Amino acid sequence: MLRMFARVAVAVAVAAGGLLATTGPATAAQPTASTNTSVAAPIAAPVAVADDPCGFWREGNWLIGYSYWYRHCASTTVWVHITYYDGGFEDTCFGPWEKRQLSWRTNGAHSAGHLCGG
């Protein structure tokens, strides 16, 4: 029941985020397509986003083992910092709304929102 509530909450938040991003007049602090030609149209969230939480999570249990996942819940391409139990780490780009299964050695993953890509 709680997981279903979380899925609905994510879907509502994604929908509200898209609506909030497109409402209101543009100001000097908000570049528009006419003032900045590099502004891209937002990429809509796929329907499957409501099925998974945003960020880092794991599935499974101690008996059958765990699967580690990361879901980026935004229409941007950002760097994600992935850490491992052995002390290693990697930084990799995640695209808009991308979900990726991570290594079994994963200790955690997070994004500070730093954009990557061209």
C-alpha positions as CSV (number, residue, x, y, z in Angstrom):
1,M,0.0,0.0,0.0
2,L,2.8,2.4,0.9
3,R,4.7,1.6,-2.3
4,M,1.6,2.3,-4.4
5,F,1.1,5.6,-2.6
6,A,4.8,6.5,-3.3
7,R,4.2,5.7,-7.0
8,V,1.2,7.9,-7.2
9,A,3.0,10.7,-5.3
10,V,5.9,10.5,-7.8
11,A,3.5,10.6,-10.8
12,V,1.7,13.7,-9.3
13,A,5.1,15.4,-8.5
14,V,6.3,14.7,-12.1
15,A,3.1,16.1,-13.6
16,A,3.1,19.1,-11.3
17,G,6.8,19.8,-12.0
18,G,6.0,19.9,-15.7
19,L,3.1,22.2,-15.2
20,L,5.0,24.6,-12.9
21,A,7.9,24.7,-15.3
22,T,5.7,26.0,-18.1
23,T,3.5,28.5,-16.2
24,G,4.0,32.1,-15.5
25,P,5.5,34.9,-17.5
26,A,9.2,34.8,-18.4
27,T,11.5,37.3,-16.5
28,A,15.1,38.3,-17.0
29,A,16.1,35.4,-14.7
30,Q,14.2,33.0,-16.9
31,P,15.7,32.8,-20.4
32,T,13.2,32.1,-23.2
33,A,13.7,30.7,-26.7
34,S,13.8,34.2,-28.1
35,T,16.6,35.4,-25.8
36,N,18.6,32.1,-25.6
37,T,18.6,29.8,-28.6
38,S,20.2,27.0,-26.5
39,V,17.1,26.5,-24.4
40,A,15.6,23.0,-25.2
41,A,12.0,22.0,-24.8
42,P,11.5,19.8,-21.7
43,I,11.3,16.1,-22.3
44,A,8.2,14.6,-20.9
45,A,8.4,11.8,-18.3
46,P,7.6,8.3,-19.6
47,V,4.6,6.5,-18.0
48,A,7.0,3.9,-16.4
49,V,8.5,6.6,-14.1
50,A,5.6,6.1,-11.7
51,D,6.6,2.5,-11.2
52,D,10.0,3.3,-9.6
53,P,11.3,5.7,-7.0
54,C,13.7,8.5,-8.0
55,G,17.3,8.2,-7.1
56,F,19.1,5.2,-5.7
57,W,17.3,2.2,-4.4
58,R,17.5,-1.6,-4.1
59,E,15.1,-4.5,-4.7
60,G,15.1,-8.0,-3.4
61,N,16.1,-9.4,0.0
62,W,19.0,-11.0,1.9
63,L,17.8,-14.5,0.8
64,I,17.7,-14.1,-3.0
65,G,20.0,-11.1,-3.2
66,Y,19.6,-7.5,-4.1
67,S,19.5,-5.5,-7.3
68,Y,20.7,-1.9,-7.2
69,W,19.1,0.8,-9.3
70,Y,19.2,4.5,-10.0
71,R,16.5,6.5,-11.7
72,H,17.1,10.1,-12.8
73,C,13.7,11.9,-12.6
74,A,14.2,15.1,-14.6
75,S,14.3,16.2,-18.2
76,T,18.0,17.1,-18.1
77,T,21.2,15.1,-18.5
78,V,23.3,15.1,-15.3
79,W,26.3,13.5,-13.7
80,V,25.6,10.8,-11.1
81,H,28.3,9.8,-8.6
82,I,28.3,6.1,-7.8
83,T,30.2,4.7,-4.9
84,Y,31.3,1.1,-4.2
85,Y,31.8,-1.0,-1.1
86,D,35.6,-1.3,-1.9
87,G,36.0,2.5,-1.7
88,G,36.0,3.0,-5.5
89,F,33.7,5.3,-7.3
90,E,32.7,6.5,-10.8
91,D,30.9,9.5,-12.3
92,T,28.6,8.8,-15.2
93,C,26.0,10.7,-17.2
94,F,22.3,9.8,-16.9
95,G,19.9,11.0,-19.5
96,P,16.4,12.4,-19.1
97,W,14.2,9.9,-17.1
98,E,16.9,7.2,-17.4
99,K,16.8,4.1,-15.2
100,R,19.9,1.9,-14.9
101,Q,20.7,-1.2,-13.0
102,L,24.0,-0.8,-11.1
103,S,26.7,-3.2,-10.0
104,W,26.1,-5.6,-7.1
105,R,29.1,-3.8,-5.4
106,T,27.2,-0.5,-5.3
107,N,27.1,1.3,-2.0
108,G,25.2,4.4,-3.1
109,A,24.5,6.8,-5.9
110,H,23.5,10.5,-6.0
111,S,23.4,13.5,-8.3
112,A,24.1,17.1,-7.3
113,G,22.3,18.2,-10.5
114,H,25.5,19.1,-12.4
115,L,24.7,19.0,-16.1
116,C,26.7,16.9,-18.5
117,G,26.8,16.5,-22.3
118,G,26.6,19.0,-25.0
